[in-house]
């Protein structure tokens, strides 16, 4: 994938090149997420909640009320 060079303004703003804006159908006022990923900045479209369902499935063990000491002490 070919990259595009942008310049950071004195107000720390960048302009997304026209070719990319058109290809991605970006609109003024549209929200994007920016985050650091492996030392690089990454822009992404916000995801709908429905798209995230099941994303962490299997990462956390089910909550066991019997083993949760803090829960049993409160109730």
PQR file of N, CA, C, O and H, with PARSE charges and radii, in Angstrom:
ATOM      1  N   UNK A   1       0.845  -1.180   0.000 -0.4000 1.5000
ATOM      2  CA  UNK A   1       0.000   0.000   0.000 -0.0000 2.0000
ATOM      3  C   UNK A   1       0.887   1.238   0.000  0.5500 1.7000
ATOM      4  O   UNK A   1       1.832   1.339   0.782 -0.5500 1.4000
ATOM      5  N   UNK A   2       0.578   2.149  -0.862 -0.4000 1.5000
ATOM      6  CA  UNK A   2       1.363   3.373  -0.977 -0.0000 2.0000
ATOM      7  C   UNK A   2       0.929   4.380   0.081  0.5500 1.7000
ATOM      8  O   UNK A   2      -0.266   4.568   0.313 -0.5500 1.4000
ATOM      9  H   UNK A   2      -0.190   2.067  -1.497  0.4000 1.0000
ATOM     10  N   UNK A   3       1.888   5.020   0.715 -0.4000 1.5000
ATOM     11  CA  UNK A   3       1.580   5.997   1.743 -0.0000 2.0000
ATOM     12  C   UNK A   3       1.489   7.399   1.175  0.5500 1.7000
ATOM     13  O   UNK A   3       1.881   7.658   0.037 -0.5500 1.4000
ATOM     14  H   UNK A   3       2.859   4.868   0.526  0.4000 1.0000
ATOM     15  N   UNK A   4       0.969   8.288   1.986 -0.4000 1.5000
ATOM     16  CA  UNK A   4       0.847   9.697   1.633 -0.0000 2.0000
ATOM     17  C   UNK A   4       1.541  10.503   2.710  0.5500 1.7000
ATOM     18  O   UNK A   4       1.332  10.269   3.900 -0.5500 1.4000
ATOM     19  H   UNK A   4       0.650   8.077   2.910  0.4000 1.0000
ATOM     20  N   UNK A   5       2.365  11.449   2.299 -0.4000 1.5000
ATOM     21  CA  UNK A   5       3.042  12.305   3.271 -0.0000 2.0000
ATOM     22  C   UNK A   5       2.137  13.473   3.640  0.5500 1.7000
ATOM     23  O   UNK A   5       1.550  14.121   2.773 -0.5500 1.4000
ATOM     24  H   UNK A   5       2.535  11.638   1.332  0.4000 1.0000
ATOM     25  N   UNK A   6       2.035  13.728   4.930 -0.4000 1.5000
ATOM     26  CA  UNK A   6       1.274  14.879   5.421 -0.0000 2.0000
ATOM     27  C   UNK A   6       2.187  15.680   6.340  0.5500 1.7000
ATOM     28  O   UNK A   6       3.195  15.169   6.827 -0.5500 1.4000
ATOM     29  H   UNK A   6       2.511  13.202   5.634  0.4000 1.0000
ATOM     30  N   UNK A   7       1.829  16.934   6.573 -0.4000 1.5000
ATOM     31  CA  UNK A   7       2.600  17.812   7.439 -0.0000 2.0000
ATOM     32  C   UNK A   7       1.759  18.175   8.652  0.5500 1.7000
ATOM     33  O   UNK A   7       0.572  18.476   8.523 -0.5500 1.4000
ATOM     34  H   UNK A   7       1.010  17.349   6.178  0.4000 1.0000
ATOM     35  N   UNK A   8       2.370  18.148   9.824 -0.4000 1.5000
ATOM     36  CA  UNK A   8       1.685  18.548  11.042 -0.0000 2.0000
ATOM     37  C   UNK A   8       1.754  20.066  11.151  0.5500 1.7000
ATOM     38  O   UNK A   8       2.834  20.653  11.092 -0.5500 1.4000
ATOM     39  H   UNK A   8       3.334  17.904   9.929  0.4000 1.0000
ATOM     40  N   UNK A   9       0.588  20.698  11.310 -0.4000 1.5000
ATOM     41  CA  UNK A   9       0.523  22.161  11.412 -0.0000 2.0000
ATOM     42  C   UNK A   9       0.969  22.604  12.805  0.5500 1.7000
ATOM     43  O   UNK A   9       1.107  21.773  13.703 -0.5500 1.4000
ATOM     44  H   UNK A   9      -0.289  20.221  11.358  0.4000 1.0000
ATOM     45  N   UNK A  10       1.196  23.914  12.994 -0.4000 1.5000
ATOM     46  CA  UNK A  10       1.546  24.410  14.334 -0.0000 2.0000
ATOM     47  C   UNK A  10       0.479  24.091  15.392  0.5500 1.7000
ATOM     48  O   UNK A  10       0.773  24.073  16.587 -0.5500 1.4000
ATOM     49  H   UNK A  10       1.083  24.589  12.265  0.4000 1.0000
ATOM     50  N   UNK A  11      -0.762  23.839  14.946 -0.4000 1.5000
ATOM     51  CA  UNK A  11      -1.843  23.464  15.871 -0.0000 2.0000
ATOM     52  C   UNK A  11      -1.977  21.941  15.973  0.5500 1.7000
ATOM     53  O   UNK A  11      -2.979  21.440  16.485 -0.5500 1.4000
ATOM     54  H   UNK A  11      -1.001  23.854  13.975  0.4000 1.0000
ATOM     55  N   UNK A  12      -0.979  21.208  15.491 -0.4000 1.5000
ATOM     56  CA  UNK A  12      -0.944  19.744  15.512 -0.0000 2.0000
ATOM     57  C   UNK A  12      -2.087  19.125  14.712  0.5500 1.7000
ATOM     58  O   UNK A  12      -2.625  18.088  15.098 -0.5500 1.4000
ATOM     59  H   UNK A  12      -0.165  21.615  15.076  0.4000 1.0000
ATOM     60  N   UNK A  13      -2.456  19.750  13.608 -0.4000 1.5000
ATOM     61  CA  UNK A  13      -3.479  19.224  12.722 -0.0000 2.0000
ATOM     62  C   UNK A  13      -2.822  18.685  11.465  0.5500 1.7000
ATOM     63  O   UNK A  13      -1.739  19.123  11.076 -0.5500 1.4000
ATOM     64  H   UNK A  13      -2.019  20.593  13.293  0.4000 1.0000
ATOM     65  N   UNK A  14      -3.498  17.718  10.831 -0.4000 1.5000
ATOM     66  CA  UNK A  14      -3.041  17.213   9.537 -0.0000 2.0000
ATOM     67  C   UNK A  14      -4.220  17.254   8.568  0.5500 1.7000
ATOM     68  O   UNK A  14      -5.378  17.267   8.984 -0.5500 1.4000
ATOM     69  H   UNK A  14      -4.377  17.362  11.147  0.4000 1.0000
ATOM     70  N   UNK A  15      -3.913  17.274   7.284 -0.4000 1.5000
ATOM     71  CA  UNK A  15      -4.941  17.224   6.253 -0.0000 2.0000
ATOM     72  C   UNK A  15      -4.875  15.838   5.620  0.5500 1.7000
ATOM     73  O   UNK A  15      -3.808  15.381   5.210 -0.5500 1.4000
ATOM     74  H   UNK A  15      -2.972  17.263   6.946  0.4000 1.0000
ATOM     75  N   UNK A  16      -6.022  15.181   5.548 -0.4000 1.5000
ATOM     76  CA  UNK A  16      -6.092  13.883   4.871 -0.0000 2.0000
ATOM     77  C   UNK A  16      -6.119  14.174   3.374  0.5500 1.7000
ATOM     78  O   UNK A  16      -6.982  14.916   2.907 -0.5500 1.4000
ATOM     79  H   UNK A  16      -6.888  15.553   5.882  0.4000 1.0000
ATOM     80  N   UNK A  17      -5.189  13.602   2.621 -0.4000 1.5000
ATOM     81  CA  UNK A  17      -5.121  13.886   1.183 -0.0000 2.0000
ATOM     82  C   UNK A  17      -6.451  13.601   0.468  0.5500 1.7000
ATOM     83  O   UNK A  17      -7.175  12.669   0.818 -0.5500 1.4000
ATOM     84  H   UNK A  17      -4.487  12.999   3.000  0.4000 1.0000
ATOM     85  N   UNK A  18      -6.747  14.417  -0.529 -0.4000 1.5000
ATOM     86  CA  UNK A  18      -8.017  14.343  -1.258 -0.0000 2.0000
ATOM     87  C   UNK A  18      -8.293  12.952  -1.813  0.5500 1.7000
ATOM     88  O   UNK A  18      -9.421  12.467  -1.734 -0.5500 1.4000
ATOM     89  H   UNK A  18      -6.160  15.174  -0.814  0.4000 1.0000
ATOM     90  N   UNK A  19      -7.283  12.313  -2.367 -0.4000 1.5000
ATOM     91  CA  UNK A  19      -7.486  10.979  -2.942 -0.0000 2.0000
ATOM     92  C   UNK A  19      -8.000   9.996  -1.890  0.5500 1.7000
ATOM     93  O   UNK A  19      -8.871   9.174  -2.174 -0.5500 1.4000
ATOM     94  H   UNK A  19      -6.366  12.707  -2.431  0.4000 1.0000
ATOM     95  N   UNK A  20      -7.456  10.084  -0.671 -0.4000 1.5000
ATOM     96  CA  UNK A  20      -7.916   9.203   0.401 -0.0000 2.0000
ATOM     97  C   UNK A  20      -9.310   9.588   0.891  0.5500 1.7000
ATOM     98  O   UNK A  20     -10.141   8.720   1.157 -0.5500 1.4000
ATOM     99  H   UNK A  20      -6.748  10.752  -0.440  0.4000 1.0000
ATOM    100  N   UNK A  21      -9.562  10.894   1.009 -0.4000 1.5000
ATOM    101  CA  UNK A  21     -10.897  11.354   1.434 -0.0000 2.0000
ATOM    102  C   UNK A  21     -11.964  10.843   0.480  0.5500 1.7000
ATOM    103  O   UNK A  21     -13.021  10.375   0.904 -0.5500 1.4000
ATOM    104  H   UNK A  21      -8.887  11.600   0.793  0.4000 1.0000
ATOM    105  N   UNK A  22     -11.676  10.936  -0.811 -0.4000 1.5000
ATOM    106  CA  UNK A  22     -12.649  10.478  -1.806 -0.0000 2.0000
ATOM    107  C   UNK A  22     -12.810   8.965  -1.777  0.5500 1.7000
ATOM    108  O   UNK A  22     -13.929   8.456  -1.827 -0.5500 1.4000
ATOM    109  H   UNK A  22     -10.818  11.317  -1.155  0.4000 1.0000
ATOM    110  N   UNK A  23     -11.705   8.251  -1.698 -0.4000 1.5000
ATOM    111  CA  UNK A  23     -11.769   6.787  -1.697 -0.0000 2.0000
ATOM    112  C   UNK A  23     -12.541   6.264  -0.475  0.5500 1.7000
ATOM    113  O   UNK A  23     -13.302   5.302  -0.581 -0.5500 1.4000
ATOM    114  H   UNK A  23     -10.796   8.665  -1.657  0.4000 1.0000
ATOM    115  N   UNK A  24     -12.338   6.904   0.679 -0.4000 1.5000
ATOM    116  CA  UNK A  24     -13.000   6.470   1.911 -0.0000 2.0000
ATOM    117  C   UNK A  24     -14.355   7.146   2.131  0.5500 1.7000
ATOM    118  O   UNK A  24     -15.056   6.846   3.097 -0.5500 1.4000
ATOM    119  H   UNK A  24     -11.720   7.686   0.764  0.4000 1.0000
ATOM    120  N   UNK A  25     -14.718   8.067   1.218 -0.4000 1.5000
ATOM    121  CA  UNK A  25     -15.992   8.799   1.307 -0.0000 2.0000
ATOM    122  C   UNK A  25     -16.126   9.517   2.646  0.5500 1.7000
ATOM    123  O   UNK A  25     -17.172   9.461   3.293 -0.5500 1.4000
ATOM    124  H   UNK A  25     -14.148   8.311   0.433  0.4000 1.0000
ATOM    125  N   UNK A  26     -15.036  10.201   3.055 -0.4000 1.5000
ATOM    126  CA  UNK A  26     -15.049  10.954   4.309 -0.0000 2.0000
ATOM    127  C   UNK A  26     -15.844  12.241   4.136  0.5500 1.7000
ATOM    128  O   UNK A  26     -15.856  12.843   3.062 -0.5500 1.4000
ATOM    129  H   UNK A  26     -14.187  10.246   2.529  0.4000 1.0000
ATOM    130  N   UNK A  27     -16.509  12.653   5.219 -0.4000 1.5000
ATOM    131  CA  UNK A  27     -17.313  13.870   5.215 -0.0000 2.0000
ATOM    132  C   UNK A  27     -16.846  14.800   6.330  0.5500 1.7000
ATOM    133  O   UNK A  27     -16.353  14.326   7.354 -0.5500 1.4000
ATOM    134  H   UNK A  27     -16.499  12.164   6.091  0.4000 1.0000
ATOM    135  N   UNK A  28     -16.989  16.112   6.154 -0.4000 1.5000
ATOM    136  CA  UNK A  28     -16.649  17.040   7.230 -0.0000 2.0000
ATOM    137  C   UNK A  28     -17.489  16.717   8.476  0.5500 1.7000
ATOM    138  O   UNK A  28     -18.685  16.446   8.376 -0.5500 1.4000
ATOM    139  H   UNK A  28     -17.389  16.497   5.322  0.4000 1.0000
ATOM    140  N   UNK A  29     -16.852  16.752   9.629 -0.4000 1.5000
ATOM    141  CA  UNK A  29     -17.543  16.478  10.890 -0.0000 2.0000
ATOM    142  C   UNK A  29     -17.614  15.007  11.247  0.5500 1.7000
ATOM    143  O   UNK A  29     -18.026  14.661  12.354 -0.5500 1.4000
ATOM    144  H   UNK A  29     -15.880  16.973   9.710  0.4000 1.0000
ATOM    145  N   UNK A  30     -17.222  14.138  10.337 -0.4000 1.5000
ATOM    146  CA  UNK A  30     -17.251  12.702  10.601 -0.0000 2.0000
ATOM    147  C   UNK A  30     -16.234  12.360  11.682  0.5500 1.7000
ATOM    148  O   UNK A  30     -15.153  12.947  11.726 -0.5500 1.4000
ATOM    149  H   UNK A  30     -16.887  14.419   9.437  0.4000 1.0000
ATOM    150  N   UNK A  31     -16.574  11.415  12.551 -0.4000 1.5000
ATOM    151  CA  UNK A  31     -15.688  11.011  13.643 -0.0000 2.0000
ATOM    152  C   UNK A  31     -14.788   9.859  13.201  0.5500 1.7000
ATOM    153  O   UNK A  31     -15.216   8.954  12.485 -0.5500 1.4000
ATOM    154  H   UNK A  31     -17.452  10.938  12.515  0.4000 1.0000
ATOM    155  N   UNK A  32     -13.533   9.913  13.645 -0.4000 1.5000
ATOM    156  CA  UNK A  32     -12.570   8.834  13.452 -0.0000 2.0000
ATOM    157  C   UNK A  32     -11.889   8.601  14.794  0.5500 1.7000
ATOM    158  O   UNK A  32     -11.776   9.524  15.601 -0.5500 1.4000
ATOM    159  H   UNK A  32     -13.185  10.648  14.227  0.4000 1.0000
ATOM    160  N   UNK A  33     -11.440   7.389  15.034 -0.4000 1.5000
ATOM    161  CA  UNK A  33     -10.639   7.082  16.214 -0.0000 2.0000
ATOM    162  C   UNK A  33      -9.180   7.077  15.796  0.5500 1.7000
ATOM    163  O   UNK A  33      -8.833   6.571  14.729 -0.5500 1.4000
ATOM    164  H   UNK A  33     -11.531   6.639  14.378  0.4000 1.0000
ATOM    165  N   UNK A  34      -8.326   7.643  16.643 -0.4000 1.5000
ATOM    166  CA  UNK A  34      -6.885   7.601  16.400 -0.0000 2.0000
ATOM    167  C   UNK A  34      -6.250   6.936  17.609  0.5500 1.7000
ATOM    168  O   UNK A  34      -6.580   7.258  18.750 -0.5500 1.4000
ATOM    169  H   UNK A  34      -8.608   8.054  17.510  0.4000 1.0000
ATOM    170  N   UNK A  35      -5.340   6.009  17.355 -0.4000 1.5000
ATOM    171  CA  UNK A  35      -4.652   5.359  18.469 -0.0000 2.0000
ATOM    172  C   UNK A  35      -3.256   4.936  18.040  0.5500 1.7000
ATOM    173  O   UNK A  35      -2.939   4.868  16.853 -0.5500 1.4000
ATOM    174  H   UNK A  35      -5.072   5.747  16.428  0.4000 1.0000
ATOM    175  N   UNK A  36      -2.446   4.660  19.027 -0.4000 1.5000
ATOM    176  CA  UNK A  36      -1.072   4.221  18.808 -0.0000 2.0000
ATOM    177  C   UNK A  36      -1.067   2.701  18.682  0.5500 1.7000
ATOM    178  O   UNK A  36      -1.605   2.000  19.539 -0.5500 1.4000
ATOM    179  H   UNK A  36      -2.704   4.716  19.992  0.4000 1.0000
ATOM    180  N   UNK A  37      -0.459   2.194  17.615 -0.4000 1.5000
ATOM    181  CA  UNK A  37      -0.405   0.751  17.377 -0.0000 2.0000
ATOM    182  C   UNK A  37       1.006   0.396  16.908  0.5500 1.7000
ATOM    183  O   UNK A  37       1.423   0.777  15.814 -0.5500 1.4000
ATOM    184  H   UNK A  37      -0.022   2.763  16.919  0.4000 1.0000
ATOM    185  N   UNK A  38       1.722  -0.329  17.738 -0.4000 1.5000
ATOM    186  CA  UNK A  38       3.101  -0.741  17.404 -0.0000 2.0000
ATOM    187  C   UNK A  38       3.965   0.435  16.952  0.5500 1.7000
ATOM    188  O   UNK A  38       4.710   0.323  15.980 -0.5500 1.4000
ATOM    189  H   UNK A  38       1.383  -0.639  18.627  0.4000 1.0000
ATOM    190  N   UNK A  39       3.863   1.558  17.658 -0.4000 1.5000
ATOM    191  CA  UNK A  39       4.688   2.715  17.351 -0.0000 2.0000
ATOM    192  C   UNK A  39       4.198   3.578  16.207  0.5500 1.7000
ATOM    193  O   UNK A  39       4.871   4.535  15.825 -0.5500 1.4000
ATOM    194  H   UNK A  39       3.257   1.648  18.448  0.4000 1.0000
ATOM    195  N   UNK A  40       3.037   3.258  15.651 -0.4000 1.5000
ATOM    196  CA  UNK A  40       2.470   4.048  14.552 -0.0000 2.0000
ATOM    197  C   UNK A  40       1.107   4.586  14.951  0.5500 1.7000
ATOM    198  O   UNK A  40       0.396   3.979  15.751 -0.5500 1.4000
ATOM    199  H   UNK A  40       2.490   2.481  15.961  0.4000 1.0000
ATOM    200  N   UNK A  41       0.748   5.736  14.383 -0.4000 1.5000
ATOM    201  CA  UNK A  41      -0.601   6.255  14.577 -0.0000 2.0000
ATOM    202  C   UNK A  41      -1.532   5.561  13.602  0.5500 1.7000
ATOM    203  O   UNK A  41      -1.178   5.313  12.449 -0.5500 1.4000
ATOM    204  H   UNK A  41       1.326   6.229  13.732  0.4000 1.0000
ATOM    205  N   UNK A  42      -2.721   5.252  14.080 -0.4000 1.5000
ATOM    206  CA  UNK A  42      -3.687   4.550  13.236 -0.0000 2.0000
ATOM    207  C   UNK A  42      -5.042   5.234  13.354  0.5500 1.7000
ATOM    208  O   UNK A  42      -5.516   5.492  14.460 -0.5500 1.4000
ATOM    209  H   UNK A  42      -3.008   5.453  15.017  0.4000 1.0000
ATOM    210  N   UNK A  43      -5.660   5.527  12.228 -0.4000 1.5000
ATOM    211  CA  UNK A  43      -7.006   6.086  12.183 -0.0000 2.0000
ATOM    212  C   UNK A  43      -7.976   4.979  11.810  0.5500 1.7000
ATOM    213  O   UNK A  43      -7.715   4.190  10.902 -0.5500 1.4000
ATOM    214  H   UNK A  43      -5.275   5.318  11.329  0.4000 1.0000
ATOM    215  N   UNK A  44      -9.094   4.927  12.514 -0.4000 1.5000
ATOM    216  CA  UNK A  44     -10.106   3.917  12.220 -0.0000 2.0000
ATOM    217  C   UNK A  44     -11.486   4.530  12.325  0.5500 1.7000
ATOM    218  O   UNK A  44     -11.691   5.507  13.046 -0.5500 1.4000
ATOM    219  H   UNK A  44      -9.306   5.568  13.251  0.4000 1.0000
ATOM    220  N   UNK A  45     -12.424   3.956  11.608 -0.4000 1.5000
ATOM    221  CA  UNK A  45     -13.815   4.357  11.733 -0.0000 2.0000
ATOM    222  C   UNK A  45     -14.364   3.800  13.038  0.5500 1.7000
ATOM    223  O   UNK A  45     -13.987   2.700  13.441 -0.5500 1.4000
ATOM    224  H   UNK A  45     -12.257   3.162  11.022  0.4000 1.0000
ATOM    225  N   UNK A  46     -15.245   4.536  13.707 -0.4000 1.5000
ATOM    226  CA  UNK A  46     -15.879   3.991  14.916 -0.0000 2.0000
ATOM    227  C   UNK A  46     -16.684   2.741  14.547  0.5500 1.7000
ATOM    228  O   UNK A  46     -17.255   2.656  13.460 -0.5500 1.4000
ATOM    229  H   UNK A  46     -15.551   5.431  13.380  0.4000 1.0000
ATOM    230  N   UNK A  47     -16.719   1.795  15.448 -0.4000 1.5000
ATOM    231  CA  UNK A  47     -17.491   0.575  15.211 -0.0000 2.0000
ATOM    232  C   UNK A  47     -18.820   0.652  15.951  0.5500 1.7000
ATOM    233  O   UNK A  47     -18.918   1.225  17.036 -0.5500 1.4000
ATOM    234  H   UNK A  47     -16.255   1.864  16.331  0.4000 1.0000
ATOM    235  N   UNK A  48     -19.829   0.065  15.341 -0.4000 1.5000
ATOM    236  CA  UNK A  48     -21.120  -0.025  16.019 -0.0000 2.0000
ATOM    237  C   UNK A  48     -21.007  -1.087  17.102  0.5500 1.7000
ATOM    238  O   UNK A  48     -20.237  -2.038  16.967 -0.5500 1.4000
ATOM    239  H   UNK A  48     -19.750  -0.401  14.460  0.4000 1.0000
ATOM    240  N   UNK A  49     -21.767  -0.928  18.168 -0.4000 1.5000
ATOM    241  CA  UNK A  49     -21.747  -1.875  19.292 -0.0000 2.0000
ATOM    242  C   UNK A  49     -21.996  -3.295  18.797  0.5500 1.7000
ATOM    243  O   UNK A  49     -21.352  -4.236  19.260 -0.5500 1.4000
ATOM    244  H   UNK A  49     -22.392  -0.156  18.278  0.4000 1.0000
ATOM    245  N   UNK A  50     -22.913  -3.452  17.872 -0.4000 1.5000
ATOM    246  CA  UNK A  50     -23.257  -4.789  17.367 -0.0000 2.0000
ATOM    247  C   UNK A  50     -22.042  -5.490  16.759  0.5500 1.7000
ATOM    248  O   UNK A  50     -21.942  -6.715  16.822 -0.5500 1.4000
ATOM    249  H   UNK A  50     -23.436  -2.687  17.495  0.4000 1.0000
ATOM    250  N   UNK A  51     -21.114  -4.723  16.169 -0.4000 1.5000
ATOM    251  CA  UNK A  51     -19.922  -5.319  15.572 -0.0000 2.0000
ATOM    252  C   UNK A  51     -18.949  -5.822  16.629  0.5500 1.7000
ATOM    253  O   UNK A  51     -18.125  -6.691  16.345 -0.5500 1.4000
ATOM    254  H   UNK A  51     -21.194  -3.728  16.118  0.4000 1.0000
ATOM    255  N   UNK A  52     -19.035  -5.285  17.849 -0.4000 1.5000
ATOM    256  CA  UNK A  52     -18.101  -5.659  18.904 -0.0000 2.0000
ATOM    257  C   UNK A  52     -18.569  -6.848  19.726  0.5500 1.7000
ATOM    258  O   UNK A  52     -17.782  -7.427  20.474 -0.5500 1.4000
ATOM    259  H   UNK A  52     -19.704  -4.579  18.079  0.4000 1.0000
ATOM    260  N   UNK A  53     -19.838  -7.222  19.602 -0.4000 1.5000
ATOM    261  CA  UNK A  53     -20.342  -8.352  20.385 -0.0000 2.0000
ATOM    262  C   UNK A  53     -19.540  -9.611  20.084  0.5500 1.7000
ATOM    263  O   UNK A  53     -19.356  -9.977  18.924 -0.5500 1.4000
ATOM    264  H   UNK A  53     -20.478  -6.752  18.995  0.4000 1.0000
ATOM    265  N   UNK A  54     -19.069 -10.265  21.128 -0.4000 1.5000
ATOM    266  CA  UNK A  54     -18.300 -11.486  20.979 -0.0000 2.0000
ATOM    267  C   UNK A  54     -16.824 -11.261  20.722  0.5500 1.7000
ATOM    268  O   UNK A  54     -16.075 -12.229  20.593 -0.5500 1.4000
ATOM    269  H   UNK A  54     -19.219  -9.967  22.071  0.4000 1.0000
ATOM    270  N   UNK A  55     -16.378 -10.012  20.644 -0.4000 1.5000
ATOM    271  CA  UNK A  55     -14.979  -9.724  20.337 -0.0000 2.0000
ATOM    272  C   UNK A  55     -14.039 -10.263  21.411  0.5500 1.7000
ATOM    273  O   UNK A  55     -12.913 -10.650  21.098 -0.5500 1.4000
ATOM    274  H   UNK A  55     -16.986  -9.225  20.749  0.4000 1.0000
ATOM    275  N   UNK A  56     -14.472 -10.297  22.661 -0.4000 1.5000
ATOM    276  CA  UNK A  56     -13.623 -10.762  23.757 -0.0000 2.0000
ATOM    277  C   UNK A  56     -14.027 -12.145  24.241  0.5500 1.7000
ATOM    278  O   UNK A  56     -13.601 -12.577  25.312 -0.5500 1.4000
ATOM    279  H   UNK A  56     -15.386  -9.983  22.916  0.4000 1.0000
ATOM    280  N   UNK A  57     -14.838 -12.837  23.470 -0.4000 1.5000
ATOM    281  CA  UNK A  57     -15.306 -14.165  23.855 -0.0000 2.0000
ATOM    282  C   UNK A  57     -14.118 -15.098  24.120  0.5500 1.7000
ATOM    283  O   UNK A  57     -13.220 -15.239  23.290 -0.5500 1.4000
ATOM    284  H   UNK A  57     -15.185 -12.487  22.600  0.4000 1.0000
ATOM    285  N   UNK A  58     -14.139 -15.720  25.278 -0.4000 1.5000
ATOM    286  CA  UNK A  58     -13.089 -16.656  25.635 -0.0000 2.0000
ATOM    287  C   UNK A  58     -11.895 -16.032  26.333  0.5500 1.7000
ATOM    288  O   UNK A  58     -11.032 -16.756  26.827 -0.5500 1.4000
ATOM    289  H   UNK A  58     -14.868 -15.606  25.952  0.4000 1.0000
ATOM    290  N   UNK A  59     -11.820 -14.697  26.388 -0.4000 1.5000
ATOM    291  CA  UNK A  59     -10.682 -14.061  27.032 -0.0000 2.0000
ATOM    292  C   UNK A  59     -10.817 -13.997  28.551  0.5500 1.7000
ATOM    293  O   UNK A  59      -9.817 -13.968  29.268 -0.5500 1.4000
ATOM    294  H   UNK A  59     -12.521 -14.108  25.987  0.4000 1.0000
ATOM    295  N   UNK A  60     -12.050 -13.974  29.036 -0.4000 1.5000
ATOM    296  CA  UNK A  60     -12.306 -13.869  30.472 -0.0000 2.0000
ATOM    297  C   UNK A  60     -13.132 -15.070  30.897  0.5500 1.7000
ATOM    298  O   UNK A  60     -14.116 -15.429  30.251 -0.5500 1.4000
ATOM    299  H   UNK A  60     -12.863 -13.997  28.454  0.4000 1.0000
ATOM    300  N   UNK A  61     -12.713 -15.684  31.995 -0.4000 1.5000
ATOM    301  CA  UNK A  61     -13.473 -16.827  32.485 -0.0000 2.0000
ATOM    302  C   UNK A  61     -14.817 -16.359  33.018  0.5500 1.7000
ATOM    303  O   UNK A  61     -14.922 -15.242  33.524 -0.5500 1.4000
ATOM    304  H   UNK A  61     -11.913 -15.393  32.519  0.4000 1.0000
ATOM    305  N   UNK A  62     -15.845 -17.191  32.915 -0.4000 1.5000
ATOM    306  CA  UNK A  62     -17.149 -16.808  33.459 -0.0000 2.0000
ATOM    307  C   UNK A  62     -17.036 -16.515  34.957  0.5500 1.7000
ATOM    308  O   UNK A  62     -16.230 -17.125  35.659 -0.5500 1.4000
ATOM    309  H   UNK A  62     -15.759 -18.099  32.504  0.4000 1.0000
ATOM    310  N   UNK A  63     -17.831 -15.603  35.421 -0.4000 1.5000
ATOM    311  CA  UNK A  63     -17.806 -15.196  36.817 -0.0000 2.0000
ATOM    312  C   UNK A  63     -18.463 -16.266  37.661  0.5500 1.7000
ATOM    313  O   UNK A  63     -19.605 -16.645  37.402 -0.5500 1.4000
ATOM    314  H   UNK A  63     -18.485 -15.107  34.850  0.4000 1.0000
ATOM    315  N   UNK A  64     -17.767 -16.755  38.656 -0.4000 1.5000
ATOM    316  CA  UNK A  64     -18.283 -17.785  39.556 -0.0000 2.0000
ATOM    317  C   UNK A  64     -18.600 -17.132  40.901  0.5500 1.7000
ATOM    318  O   UNK A  64     -17.687 -16.786  41.652 -0.5500 1.4000
ATOM    319  H   UNK A  64     -16.839 -16.447  38.867  0.4000 1.0000
ATOM    320  N   UNK A  65     -19.888 -16.963  41.211 -0.4000 1.5000
ATOM    321  CA  UNK A  65     -20.308 -16.305  42.446 -0.0000 2.0000
ATOM    322  C   UNK A  65     -19.786 -17.033  43.691  0.5500 1.7000
ATOM    323  O   UNK A  65     -19.490 -16.396  44.702 -0.5500 1.4000
ATOM    324  H   UNK A  65     -20.630 -17.245  40.601  0.4000 1.0000
ATOM    325  N   UNK A  66     -19.674 -18.334  43.619 -0.4000 1.5000
ATOM    326  CA  UNK A  66     -19.226 -19.119  44.775 -0.0000 2.0000
ATOM    327  C   UNK A  66     -17.757 -18.862  45.096  0.5500 1.7000
ATOM    328  O   UNK A  66     -17.368 -18.862  46.264 -0.5500 1.4000
ATOM    329  H   UNK A  66     -19.914 -18.851  42.798  0.4000 1.0000
ATOM    330  N   UNK A  67     -16.944 -18.643  44.073 -0.4000 1.5000
ATOM    331  CA  UNK A  67     -15.509 -18.435  44.264 -0.0000 2.0000
ATOM    332  C   UNK A  67     -15.147 -16.976  44.515  0.5500 1.7000
ATOM    333  O   UNK A  67     -14.043 -16.686  44.975 -0.5500 1.4000
ATOM    334  H   UNK A  67     -17.260 -18.643  43.124  0.4000 1.0000
ATOM    335  N   UNK A  68     -16.047 -16.067  44.224 -0.4000 1.5000
ATOM    336  CA  UNK A  68     -15.754 -14.650  44.369 -0.0000 2.0000
ATOM    337  C   UNK A  68     -15.947 -14.222  45.829  0.5500 1.7000
ATOM    338  O   UNK A  68     -17.063 -13.947  46.271 -0.5500 1.4000
ATOM    339  H   UNK A  68     -16.944 -16.303  43.850  0.4000 1.0000
ATOM    340  N   UNK A  69     -14.852 -14.175  46.549 -0.4000 1.5000
ATOM    341  CA  UNK A  69     -14.880 -13.868  47.979 -0.0000 2.0000
ATOM    342  C   UNK A  69     -15.489 -12.492  48.250  0.5500 1.7000
ATOM    343  O   UNK A  69     -16.308 -12.346  49.157 -0.5500 1.4000
ATOM    344  H   UNK A  69     -13.946 -14.398  46.191  0.4000 1.0000
ATOM    345  N   UNK A  70     -15.096 -11.490  47.472 -0.4000 1.5000
ATOM    346  CA  UNK A  70     -15.607 -10.143  47.695 -0.0000 2.0000
ATOM    347  C   UNK A  70     -17.118 -10.112  47.545  0.5500 1.7000
ATOM    348  O   UNK A  70     -17.801  -9.431  48.310 -0.5500 1.4000
ATOM    349  H   UNK A  70     -14.431 -11.609  46.735  0.4000 1.0000
ATOM    350  N   UNK A  71     -17.642 -10.830  46.583 -0.4000 1.5000
ATOM    351  CA  UNK A  71     -19.094 -10.862  46.359 -0.0000 2.0000
ATOM    352  C   UNK A  71     -19.793 -11.541  47.542  0.5500 1.7000
ATOM    353  O   UNK A  71     -20.811 -11.049  48.030 -0.5500 1.4000
ATOM    354  H   UNK A  71     -17.087 -11.384  45.962  0.4000 1.0000
ATOM    355  N   UNK A  72     -19.251 -12.655  47.993 -0.4000 1.5000
ATOM    356  CA  UNK A  72     -19.919 -13.383  49.084 -0.0000 2.0000
ATOM    357  C   UNK A  72     -19.855 -12.614  50.404  0.5500 1.7000
ATOM    358  O   UNK A  72     -20.739 -12.771  51.246 -0.5500 1.4000
ATOM    359  H   UNK A  72     -18.425 -13.054  47.597  0.4000 1.0000
ATOM    360  N   UNK A  73     -18.839 -11.795  50.598 -0.4000 1.5000
ATOM    361  CA  UNK A  73     -18.744 -11.012  51.823 -0.0000 2.0000
ATOM    362  C   UNK A  73     -19.731  -9.838  51.813  0.5500 1.7000
ATOM    363  O   UNK A  73     -20.170  -9.386  52.870 -0.5500 1.4000
ATOM    364  H   UNK A  73     -18.121 -11.668  49.914  0.4000 1.0000
ATOM    365  N   UNK A  74     -20.065  -9.363  50.655 -0.4000 1.5000
ATOM    366  CA  UNK A  74     -20.996  -8.223  50.577 -0.0000 2.0000
ATOM    367  C   UNK A  74     -22.445  -8.650  50.716  0.5500 1.7000
ATOM    368  O   UNK A  74     -23.273  -7.869  51.186 -0.5500 1.4000
ATOM    369  H   UNK A  74     -19.708  -9.731  49.796  0.4000 1.0000
ATOM    370  N   UNK A  75     -22.765  -9.858  50.323 -0.4000 1.5000
ATOM    371  CA  UNK A  75     -24.172 -10.285  50.287 -0.0000 2.0000
ATOM    372  C   UNK A  75     -24.462 -11.401  51.240  0.5500 1.7000
ATOM    373  O   UNK A  75     -25.600 -11.864  51.320 -0.5500 1.4000
ATOM    374  H   UNK A  75     -22.093 -10.492  49.941  0.4000 1.0000
TER
END
